[in-house]
């Protein structure tokens, strides 16, 4: 079933999904790929695992990370890209 914004779904009012950018920067991988990394607040985003996320966007691929260090914007390019490569942790795993 597709959730329709503004419609009640499973007893919960669904709002319009929205990602509000808080901070962003461009980083470069060793292979030359340019990534735009942005921190976004997730408002009414279906499947959201936290209230915010980091989005890694290279134009041809996009990845979302829900658990990340608060000081991510201070990391050098390679350390920041390493966050994207970490195994995914689900909420129950900590």
Buried (B, 14 or more C-beta within 10 A) or exposed (E): EEBEEEEEEEEEEBEEBEBEEEEBBEBEEEEEEEBBBBBBBBEBBEEBBEEBBBBBBBEEEEBBBBBBEEEBBEBEBEEBBEBBEEEEEEEEEE
